[in-house]
Amino acid sequence: MSSENIMKDMAEAGTKMVTAYENLVQAGPVEVGTTPKKLVYKVDKVKLYRYERETPATVTTPVIISYALVNRFEMLDIQPDRSLVRNLLNLGLDLYVIDWGYPTRADRYVTLDDYVNWYIGGCVDFVRRNQDVEAVSLMGICQGGTLATIYSALHPEKVKNLITLVTPIDFSTNDGLLFRWAKDMNIDRLVDAHGGAVPGEFLNNGFAMLKPMMRINKYMGLTDTMQDADKLMNFLRMEKWINDSPDQAGECFRQFLKDLYQENKLVKGTLEVGGKTVSLKNITMPLLNIYATEDHLVPPAASIPFNDHVGTKDNELYKFPGGHIGVFVGSRSQKELAPTIAKWLGARD
């Protein structure tokens, strides 16, 4: 390369850096989860929000969203133009979301039973009382879908419809590093070493190791991303969400990994929660099970078998092309996912 070309490249790089700096300075506050909502119920650190609507819902059965414990529910409302929440509201749903809060070491003895029967159960019973309905629809995301499934199996009379998105149910698969690692992990040592609260940062680093080049490529192209103010803001929103990872209550984390990842008790029908055995045959309400074809966190093999174990004949398996996060923020998601969910619920309202 000639010295003239080197100087030209250096000048262009300098110009890019100046533009990137200016866009960063002018970026303003980075906000996620901006769809208006109201706190309607609280127990311990767990909160239930109801999203505000300008018009009455056309799908009358209220829907409660149960997100994963390891990340925050704002992924579903990451930016105004790519928001599953806004799309579902626009399509007529009456929508609630559970905010699990931020566990500390004081919550080290909070169990799977507490999350399922006390927290989800409390939210479900509040909505049933508040809106005078016998049953609600549950929509579970990832690990939150596993929790919603367990609740639905224990309390089928309170759940009118169950929707699971990228939800692990059959943990016997070895597809994906996460499922392989979890099977060989010394869970007791991990939980006890952290004083009963597993740090969110520890889990985040583990997730990043599943696809290390993804993080490298992301930051390699950061200068180009920062040339566009809108792309920069979207990048910052995603980074804010990724790094906002709550710690995990030790006993719940211990049981979830031991009983599910390592022993696959949910599919085997031997999982006990709150002194009761969880049987997937008790899933007698309509089921919509949505999985992502390129999901590296919850591989399709962990989600697809769910429909074969339930007691309802009204069960649908829906394949969505994309990855674990793309299901919610991808451009195709905005056009396809919310209408599919709303139409399915509307037909059963």
C-alpha positions in Angstrom: 0.0 0.0 0.0 1.4 3.4 -1.0 2.0 6.1 1.6 -0.7 8.2 -0.2 -3.3 5.5 0.4 -2.2 5.1 4.0 -2.6 8.8 4.6 -6.1 8.7 3.0 -7.2 5.8 5.2 -5.9 7.5 8.3 -7.8 10.7 7.4 -11.0 8.7 6.8 -10.6 6.9 10.1 -10.1 10.3 11.8 -13.3 11.7 10.3 -15.2 8.6 11.4 -13.9 9.0 15.0 -15.0 12.6 15.1 -18.5 11.7 13.8 -18.7 8.8 16.3 -17.7 11.1 19.2 -20.2 13.8 18.2 -23.0 11.2 17.9 -22.1 9.7 21.3 -22.0 13.1 23.0 -25.4 14.0 21.6 -27.0 10.6 22.2 -28.8 11.6 25.4 -30.3 9.3 28.0 -30.5 5.6 27.0 -34.0 4.3 27.9 -35.5 0.9 27.4 -39.0 -0.3 28.3 -40.7 3.0 27.6 -44.2 1.8 27.0 -46.4 3.4 29.8 -47.3 0.9 32.5 -48.7 1.1 36.1 -47.6 -0.8 39.2 -50.7 -2.7 40.4 -49.3 -5.4 42.7 -46.2 -6.1 44.8 -44.9 -8.9 46.9 -41.4 -8.9 48.4 -39.1 -7.7 45.5 -41.5 -8.8 42.8 -43.8 -6.3 41.0 -46.7 -6.7 38.6 -47.2 -3.9 36.0 -50.2 -3.4 33.8 -49.5 -1.8 30.5 -51.7 1.2 29.8 -54.2 1.2 26.9 -56.0 4.2 25.2 -58.9 2.0 24.1 -60.6 -1.1 25.7 -58.9 -4.4 24.9 -60.5 -6.5 22.1 -59.1 -9.7 23.5 -60.8 -9.7 26.9 -58.8 -12.4 28.7 -55.8 -10.6 30.4 -52.3 -11.8 29.5 -49.5 -12.0 32.1 -46.0 -12.1 30.8 -43.4 -14.2 32.8 -39.9 -13.3 31.6 -36.7 -15.2 32.5 -35.0 -14.6 35.9 -31.6 -14.1 34.3 -32.4 -10.9 32.4 -34.9 -8.1 32.4 -38.3 -8.0 30.7 -37.5 -4.8 28.9 -36.2 -6.9 26.0 -39.8 -7.1 24.9 -40.0 -3.3 24.8 -36.4 -2.5 23.9 -37.2 0.4 21.6 -40.4 2.1 20.4 -40.2 0.8 16.8 -39.2 -2.7 17.8 -41.4 -3.6 20.7 -43.4 -6.8 21.1 -45.3 -5.1 23.9 -46.4 -2.2 21.8 -47.4 -4.4 19.0 -49.5 -6.7 21.2 -51.2 -3.7 22.8 -52.0 -2.3 19.4 -53.6 -5.6 18.5 -56.0 -5.4 21.4 -54.4 -7.4 24.2 -54.8 -6.5 27.9 -51.2 -7.0 29.0 -49.4 -7.4 32.4 -45.7 -8.1 33.0 -44.0 -9.6 36.1 -40.8 -7.7 37.2 -38.8 -10.2 39.3 -36.7 -7.4 40.8 -33.1 -7.8 41.9 -32.4 -10.6 44.4 -29.7 -10.2 47.0 -28.1 -12.6 49.5 -31.1 -11.9 51.7 -33.0 -14.0 49.1 -30.7 -16.9 49.0 -33.4 -19.3 50.4 -36.1 -18.2 47.9 -37.0 -21.4 46.1 -38.6 -22.6 42.9 -41.8 -23.1 44.9 -41.7 -19.4 45.9 -41.3 -18.2 42.3 -44.0 -20.5 40.9 -46.7 -20.6 43.6 -46.1 -17.5 45.6 -44.9 -15.0 43.0 -46.6 -16.1 39.8 -49.5 -17.4 41.8 -49.9 -14.1 43.6 -49.9 -12.2 40.3 -52.4 -14.6 38.7 -54.8 -14.4 41.7 -54.5 -10.6 41.8 -55.5 -10.3 38.2 -58.3 -12.8 38.6 -59.7 -10.8 41.5 -59.1 -7.4 40.0 -60.8 -8.2 36.7 -63.3 -10.8 38.0 -62.2 -13.6 35.7 -61.8 -17.3 36.4 -58.6 -17.7 34.5 -55.8 -15.7 32.7 -53.5 -16.3 29.8 -49.9 -16.8 30.6 -47.1 -15.9 28.2 -43.7 -17.3 29.3 -40.4 -16.2 27.8 -37.3 -18.5 28.0 -36.8 -19.6 31.7 -40.0 -17.6 32.5 -41.8 -20.0 30.1 -40.6 -23.0 32.1 -41.9 -21.3 35.3 -45.2 -20.5 33.7 -45.5 -24.1 32.5 -44.9 -25.5 35.9 -47.5 -23.1 37.3 -50.0 -24.1 34.6 -49.5 -27.8 35.4 -50.1 -27.2 39.1 -53.0 -24.8 38.6 -54.7 -25.6 35.3 -58.0 -24.2 36.4 -56.5 -20.7 36.7 -54.8 -20.6 33.2 -57.0 -20.2 30.2 -54.2 -20.2 27.6 -50.5 -20.9 27.7 -48.0 -19.4 25.3 -44.3 -20.3 25.5 -41.6 -18.5 23.6 -38.0 -20.0 23.2 -38.8 -22.0 26.4 -36.7 -25.0 27.6 -38.8 -28.0 28.6 -36.8 -31.1 27.6 -33.3 -30.6 29.0 -32.0 -34.0 27.8 -30.6 -32.4 24.6 -26.9 -31.8 24.2 -27.4 -29.2 21.4 -25.7 -26.0 22.5 -22.9 -25.5 24.9 -25.1 -24.2 27.7 -26.9 -27.5 28.0 -23.6 -29.4 28.0 -21.9 -27.2 30.5 -24.9 -27.3 32.9 -24.9 -31.1 33.0 -21.3 -31.2 34.3 -21.4 -28.2 36.6 -21.0 -28.5 40.4 -24.1 -26.5 41.3 -23.7 -26.7 45.0 -20.2 -25.4 45.0 -21.2 -22.6 42.6 -24.1 -21.4 44.8 -22.3 -21.8 48.1 -19.2 -20.1 46.9 -21.2 -17.0 46.1 -23.0 -16.9 49.4 -26.3 -18.0 48.0 -26.7 -15.3 45.4 -25.2 -16.2 42.0 -24.0 -12.9 40.3 -25.6 -11.9 37.1 -22.2 -10.8 35.8 -21.0 -14.4 36.2 -23.9 -15.7 34.1 -23.5 -12.9 31.5 -19.8 -13.9 31.0 -20.9 -17.5 30.5 -23.5 -16.6 27.9 -20.8 -14.5 26.1 -18.5 -17.5 26.0 -21.1 -19.5 24.1 -20.4 -17.4 21.0 -17.2 -15.4 21.6 -16.8 -14.2 18.1 -20.2 -12.5 18.3 -19.0 -10.1 20.9 -15.7 -9.5 19.0 -17.5 -8.8 15.8 -19.9 -6.4 17.5 -17.2 -4.2 18.9 -15.0 -4.5 15.8 -17.8 -2.8 13.8 -18.6 -0.2 16.5 -17.0 2.7 14.8 -19.2 2.2 11.7 -22.3 1.7 13.9 -21.6 5.1 15.6 -21.7 6.9 12.3 -25.5 6.8 12.4 -27.1 8.3 15.5 -30.1 6.0 15.3 -28.0 2.9 15.0 -25.8 4.1 17.9 -28.9 4.6 20.1 -30.1 1.1 19.3 -26.7 -0.3 20.1 -26.7 1.5 23.4 -30.2 0.3 24.3 -29.1 -3.3 23.7 -25.9 -2.9 25.7 -27.9 -1.4 28.6 -30.2 -4.4 28.6 -27.4 -7.0 28.3 -25.5 -5.6 31.2 -28.6 -5.2 33.4 -28.5 -8.8 34.7 -30.0 -9.5 38.2 -28.3 -11.9 40.6 -30.0 -15.2 41.1 -31.6 -16.5 44.3 -29.4 -19.4 45.3 -31.9 -22.1 46.2 -34.1 -21.5 43.1 -31.0 -21.5 40.9 -29.7 -24.7 42.6 -33.0 -26.6 42.1 -33.6 -25.3 38.5 -30.2 -26.5 37.3 -30.1 -29.8 39.3 -33.7 -30.9 38.7 -34.1 -29.6 35.2 -30.8 -29.3 33.4 -29.1 -32.2 35.1 -32.0 -34.6 35.8 -34.7 -33.5 33.3 -37.4 -34.1 35.9 -40.0 -31.9 34.2 -40.3 -34.2 31.2 -39.9 -37.3 33.3 -42.8 -36.3 35.5 -40.7 -36.5 38.7 -40.3 -32.8 39.4 -41.7 -31.7 42.8 -42.6 -28.1 43.5 -44.4 -27.1 46.7 -44.8 -30.7 47.8 -46.7 -31.6 44.6 -45.5 -33.6 41.5 -45.6 -31.6 38.3 -47.3 -33.5 35.5 -47.2 -32.0 32.0 -50.4 -34.0 31.3 -52.1 -31.4 33.4 -51.5 -28.8 30.7 -55.1 -29.1 29.5 -55.5 -25.5 28.3 -54.7 -24.5 24.7 -50.9 -24.2 24.1 -48.9 -22.2 21.6 -45.3 -23.2 21.7 -43.0 -20.9 19.7 -39.3 -21.8 19.1 -36.5 -20.1 17.2 -34.7 -22.2 14.6 -31.2 -20.6 15.2 -31.5 -20.3 19.0 -28.1 -21.1 20.6 -29.4 -20.5 24.2 -32.5 -22.6 24.0 -32.0 -25.0 21.0 -35.1 -26.2 19.2 -34.6 -29.7 20.6 -35.3 -28.4 24.1 -38.6 -26.8 23.1 -40.2 -28.9 20.3 -40.9 -32.0 22.5 -43.1 -30.0 24.8 -46.2 -30.5 22.6 -45.8 -34.3 22.8 -46.1 -34.3 26.6 -49.1 -32.2 27.3 -52.7 -33.2 28.0 -54.4 -30.8 25.6 -55.2 -31.6 22.0 -55.4 -27.9 21.2 -51.6 -27.4 21.0 -49.7 -25.7 18.3 -45.9 -25.7 17.5 -44.8 -22.5 15.8 -41.4 -22.3 14.1 -39.8 -18.8 13.9 -36.7 -18.3 11.7 -34.1 -16.5 13.8 -32.2 -16.5 17.1 -33.0 -16.2 20.8 -33.1 -12.4 20.8 -34.1 -11.9 17.2 -37.5 -13.4 18.0 -38.3 -10.2 19.8 -36.3 -7.4 18.1 -35.8 -8.6 14.5 -37.6 -6.8 11.7 -39.5 -10.0 10.8 -40.6 -10.3 14.4 -42.4 -7.0 14.3 -44.5 -8.1 11.3 -45.1 -11.7 12.3 -44.8 -12.6 15.9 -47.3 -10.3 17.6 -50.0 -10.8 15.0 -49.6 -14.6 15.3 -50.0 -14.4 19.1 -52.9 -12.0 19.0 -54.8 -14.0 16.4 -54.2 -17.2 18.3 -55.5 -15.7 21.6 -58.4 -14.0 19.9 -59.6 -17.3 18.4 -59.8 -18.7 21.9 -61.1 -15.7 23.8 
